[in-house]
Amino acid sequence: MNRLQHFLRAKTQFNLHSPFVYGLYTEVLFSRAGGAPKGRFEEVVWRLERHYGVEASRLGSTATLRTSDGNFLVVDHPHRDETRWQSFVDNPRFQATIDLFSVGLAVQNPRLSKQHFILR
């Protein structure tokens, strides 16, 4: 998927019907927090660490966080390897997957129903 295709398919917080993803989007991913590091992947990991008070385990282009709201897998540039990203989206262990184009999030939380979100 290229950036234009992503932009045309992507939704904003006004189209989210999942309270969990809406809260994650508005309170964590796009909150007005200063001091975030450069780079979208690093920024998303930093925001999640700061919000949940846990440290991420990093391995190459992925990071994992274990939180009270579930386990997060953060993938840098998921569209570089579409097959790999699609395997996370299709994996039944992940109830929610969020595609931000330059960063992908896969969430393990048994309270959620299986959904895939493409967000701006």
C-alpha angles and dihedrals in degrees: 000000000000126000094261093051089048093049092051093050098039124105133207130224089277091068098048117112096178112091090204095053092041090055092045091049098047102032101036116015099040105022119128099255119153126214097046115155122248118267125055095246093050091045094052092048090047092050092050092047091049095046097047098032094232133115122241124235107227128204116172111299095354136072130191129205129188110208141161089259093054139278120309127205112194116198123195114224097349093188093064086079107026093179092056093047092047089053088059092047092050096041110110090213089072114067097185130030122186122198114201090167097239093042132032126201125199116190128200108202119138091204090068128079118233109275139150120213129196107198137178 
